[in-house]
Amino acid sequence: MGFEEKFSLRGKSMIITGASKGIGAGVAGLMAELGVRLYLAARGKDALEGVCAAIREKGGEACPYTVDLRNVADIRRCVDKIARDQGKIDILFNNAGMGKPIPALDLEESDWDEMMDLNLKGMFFFSQAVAKKMAATGGGKIINMSSQASVAAISGETIYCASKAGVNQMTKVLAYEWAGKKITVNAIGPTFVYTPGTAERLDDPAFRAEVLKNIPLGRVCSMEDVAGTVAFLASPASDMLTGDFILIDGGWTIT
């Protein structure tokens, strides 16, 4: 394999969870430009089909699959269907997740369960289901969405920070267990990413200034910043990386 070929993703198949909006939809569009065959999973059927249609209009390949990531039986149903429909799964980008700012003294059990079930439990069981398929077809690559909040305290984000710290440690253990099956598992940790969902806060000059004072590079993440790191971890160029956590935070956590 030539060096340039090590960075190629053309013809690879990739599942992206939480792909109906935000980072998932944005990364999907950019992966399509690299020639990746996309299997996009989320709860919102109409939004998901809209993302797939937009990708196909530009010449890409994308198929929608509805799934409730808080339901383990539904996760297994979804992954089985993708495998039946599409065959080999080369890459999984575990993007789905949520954040909900709540002061620690105001947290309810339902808040804890809702976020942990999606951010950590759902990610594990989706990874497990896909890893079983990958192990039977020669391996693959799993990329988990973590956050700078996994290593930096963010006021009002107790559950989110805890769940993303859990993602980092889970990534290490899965990488260790599945290395013999030729499955690599890595995680990425972006800072604030400008999306339709974050635009209201980041377009507020006071909030944006508060964020940017923590980022030495002086800007928030773009979709291309996130997708570039995902593309690297999905490519043969990263074959020797597993159990790693790559921060995309512009220097927020340097000190």
C-alpha positions as CSV (number, residue, x, y, z in Angstrom):
1,M,0.0,0.0,0.0
2,G,1.4,3.4,-1.0
3,F,1.6,6.2,1.5
4,E,-1.2,8.2,-0.2
5,E,-3.4,5.1,-0.2
6,K,-3.0,4.9,3.6
7,F,-5.2,8.0,3.9
8,S,-7.9,6.9,1.5
9,L,-11.4,6.0,2.7
10,R,-12.9,5.5,-0.7
11,G,-15.2,2.5,-0.8
12,K,-15.2,2.0,3.0
13,S,-18.4,1.5,4.9
14,M,-19.2,3.5,8.0
15,I,-22.0,3.7,10.5
16,I,-22.5,7.1,12.2
17,T,-24.9,7.3,15.1
18,G,-26.8,10.5,16.0
19,A,-26.5,11.3,12.3
20,S,-29.8,13.2,11.9
21,K,-28.4,16.6,12.9
22,G,-25.5,18.5,14.3
23,I,-22.0,16.9,14.3
24,G,-23.3,13.5,13.1
25,A,-25.0,15.0,10.0
26,G,-22.0,17.4,9.3
27,V,-19.4,14.7,9.5
28,A,-21.5,12.4,7.4
29,G,-21.6,14.9,4.6
30,L,-17.8,15.3,4.7
31,M,-17.2,11.6,4.8
32,A,-19.4,11.2,1.7
33,E,-17.0,13.6,-0.1
34,L,-14.2,11.1,0.7
35,G,-16.2,8.3,-1.0
36,V,-17.3,6.5,2.2
37,R,-20.5,4.4,2.0
38,L,-22.6,5.7,4.9
39,Y,-25.2,3.9,7.1
40,L,-26.7,6.7,9.2
41,A,-28.5,5.8,12.5
42,A,-30.7,8.0,14.7
43,R,-34.2,8.2,16.2
44,G,-35.6,10.9,14.0
45,K,-36.7,9.2,10.8
46,D,-37.7,12.2,8.8
47,A,-34.5,14.2,9.6
48,L,-32.4,11.2,9.0
49,E,-33.9,10.6,5.5
50,G,-33.3,14.3,4.8
51,V,-29.6,14.0,5.6
52,C,-29.3,10.9,3.4
53,A,-31.2,12.6,0.5
54,A,-28.9,15.6,0.7
55,I,-25.8,13.3,0.5
56,R,-27.2,11.4,-2.4
57,E,-28.0,14.5,-4.3
58,K,-24.3,15.3,-4.2
59,G,-23.4,11.9,-5.5
60,G,-22.7,10.2,-2.2
61,E,-24.0,6.9,-0.8
62,A,-26.1,7.0,2.4
63,C,-28.8,4.8,3.9
64,P,-30.9,5.6,6.9
65,Y,-31.6,3.3,9.9
66,T,-33.8,4.3,12.8
67,V,-32.7,3.2,16.2
68,D,-33.3,4.1,19.9
69,L,-29.9,4.1,21.5
70,R,-31.4,3.8,24.9
71,N,-32.9,0.4,24.0
72,V,-30.4,-2.4,23.8
73,A,-32.8,-4.7,21.9
74,D,-33.3,-2.0,19.3
75,I,-29.6,-1.4,19.0
76,R,-29.1,-5.1,18.2
77,R,-32.0,-5.1,15.7
78,C,-30.5,-2.1,14.0
79,V,-27.0,-3.5,13.7
80,D,-28.3,-6.8,12.5
81,K,-30.3,-5.1,9.8
82,I,-27.4,-3.0,8.6
83,A,-25.2,-6.1,8.4
84,R,-27.9,-8.0,6.5
85,D,-28.5,-5.2,4.1
86,Q,-25.0,-4.0,3.6
87,G,-22.5,-6.7,4.5
88,K,-19.2,-5.7,5.9
89,I,-19.0,-2.8,8.4
90,D,-15.5,-1.2,8.3
91,I,-16.0,1.8,10.6
92,L,-18.2,2.9,13.4
93,F,-18.4,6.5,14.5
94,N,-20.2,6.5,17.9
95,N,-21.3,10.1,17.7
96,A,-24.8,10.1,19.4
97,G,-24.9,11.8,22.8
98,M,-26.5,14.7,24.7
99,G,-25.7,17.4,27.2
100,K,-28.1,19.3,29.5
101,P,-26.6,21.9,31.8
102,I,-28.1,21.3,35.3
103,P,-26.5,22.5,38.6
104,A,-25.3,19.5,40.6
105,L,-27.6,20.3,43.5
106,D,-30.6,20.3,41.2
107,L,-30.0,16.9,39.5
108,E,-32.7,14.3,39.6
109,E,-32.3,10.6,39.1
110,S,-34.1,10.8,35.8
111,D,-31.6,13.4,34.5
112,W,-28.7,11.1,35.4
113,D,-30.3,8.0,33.8
114,E,-31.3,9.8,30.6
115,M,-27.9,11.1,29.9
116,M,-25.9,8.1,31.0
117,D,-28.1,5.7,29.1
118,L,-27.4,7.5,25.8
119,N,-23.8,8.8,26.3
120,L,-22.3,5.7,27.9
121,K,-24.6,2.7,28.0
122,G,-25.9,3.1,24.4
123,M,-22.4,3.7,23.1
124,F,-21.2,0.5,24.7
125,F,-23.9,-1.7,23.4
126,F,-23.8,-0.3,19.9
127,S,-20.0,-0.9,19.9
128,Q,-20.5,-4.4,21.2
129,A,-23.1,-5.2,18.5
130,V,-20.9,-3.8,15.7
131,A,-17.7,-5.4,17.1
132,K,-19.3,-8.8,16.8
133,K,-19.9,-8.2,13.1
134,M,-16.4,-6.8,12.6
135,A,-14.7,-9.7,14.4
136,A,-16.4,-12.1,12.0
137,T,-15.2,-10.1,8.9
138,G,-11.6,-9.4,9.7
139,G,-11.7,-6.4,12.0
140,G,-12.6,-2.7,11.8
141,K,-12.3,0.7,13.4
142,I,-14.4,2.2,16.2
143,I,-14.3,5.9,16.9
144,N,-16.0,7.2,20.1
145,M,-17.2,10.8,20.6
146,S,-15.9,12.0,23.9
147,S,-15.3,15.6,24.8
148,Q,-12.8,18.0,26.3
149,A,-15.3,17.9,29.2
150,S,-14.0,14.4,30.0
151,V,-10.8,16.0,31.3
152,A,-11.9,19.6,32.1
153,A,-14.5,20.5,34.7
154,I,-17.5,22.4,33.1
155,S,-19.8,24.1,35.6
156,G,-23.3,22.7,35.5
157,E,-22.3,19.6,33.5
158,T,-21.8,16.9,36.2
159,I,-23.4,14.1,34.3
160,Y,-22.0,15.1,30.9
161,C,-18.5,15.3,32.2
162,A,-18.8,12.0,34.1
163,S,-20.3,10.2,31.1
164,K,-17.5,11.4,28.8
165,A,-14.8,10.5,31.3
166,G,-16.4,7.0,31.2
167,V,-16.2,7.0,27.4
168,N,-12.4,7.5,27.6
169,Q,-11.9,4.6,30.0
170,M,-14.3,2.4,28.2
171,T,-12.4,3.1,25.0
172,K,-9.2,1.9,26.5
173,V,-10.7,-1.4,27.8
174,L,-12.4,-2.2,24.5
175,A,-9.2,-1.4,22.6
176,Y,-7.4,-3.8,24.9
177,E,-9.9,-6.6,24.7
178,W,-10.6,-6.3,20.9
179,A,-7.0,-5.8,19.6
180,G,-6.7,-9.5,18.9
181,K,-9.7,-9.3,16.7
182,K,-8.1,-6.5,14.6
183,I,-10.5,-3.9,15.9
184,T,-9.1,-0.6,16.9
185,V,-11.0,1.7,19.3
186,N,-10.2,5.3,19.8
187,A,-11.9,8.4,21.1
188,I,-12.0,12.1,20.1
189,G,-12.6,15.1,22.4
190,P,-13.7,18.3,20.7
191,T,-14.2,21.6,22.4
192,F,-17.3,23.6,21.5
193,V,-18.3,22.9,17.9
194,Y,-20.3,25.4,15.9
195,T,-23.5,23.6,14.8
196,P,-27.2,24.6,14.5
197,G,-27.7,23.3,18.0
198,T,-24.9,25.4,19.5
199,A,-25.4,28.5,17.4
200,E,-27.7,30.2,19.8
201,R,-25.2,30.1,22.6
202,L,-22.1,30.7,20.5
203,D,-23.7,33.6,18.6
204,D,-24.1,35.3,22.0
205,P,-21.1,37.6,22.2
206,A,-20.7,37.3,26.0
207,F,-20.9,33.5,25.9
208,R,-18.6,33.2,22.9
209,A,-16.0,35.5,24.6
210,E,-16.1,33.4,27.8
211,V,-15.5,30.2,25.7
212,L,-12.7,31.8,23.5
213,K,-10.7,33.0,26.5
214,N,-10.1,29.3,27.3
215,I,-8.9,28.4,23.8
216,P,-5.4,29.6,22.9
217,L,-6.0,29.1,19.2
218,G,-8.8,31.7,19.5
219,R,-11.7,29.9,17.8
220,V,-14.2,27.1,18.3
221,C,-14.1,23.8,16.4
222,S,-15.4,23.6,12.8
223,M,-17.1,20.6,11.4
224,E,-14.0,20.1,9.3
225,D,-11.8,20.0,12.4
226,V,-13.9,17.1,13.8
227,A,-14.3,15.3,10.5
228,G,-10.5,15.5,9.8
229,T,-9.7,13.7,13.0
230,V,-12.4,11.1,12.4
231,A,-11.1,10.5,8.8
232,F,-7.6,10.0,10.1
233,L,-8.7,7.5,12.8
234,A,-10.9,5.7,10.2
235,S,-8.0,5.4,7.7
236,P,-5.2,2.8,7.4
237,A,-2.8,5.6,8.4
238,S,-4.0,5.2,12.0
239,D,-3.6,1.4,12.1
240,M,-1.1,1.5,15.0
241,L,-3.4,3.7,17.2
242,T,-5.8,2.1,19.6
243,G,-7.0,3.0,23.0
244,D,-6.1,6.6,22.3
245,F,-7.9,9.8,23.1
246,I,-7.3,12.8,20.8
247,L,-8.3,16.2,22.0
248,I,-9.5,18.7,19.4
249,D,-9.7,21.6,21.8
250,G,-7.5,24.3,20.4
251,G,-5.3,24.1,23.5
252,W,-8.1,24.5,26.2
253,T,-6.6,21.7,28.3
254,I,-2.9,22.5,27.8
255,T,-2.5,23.9,31.3
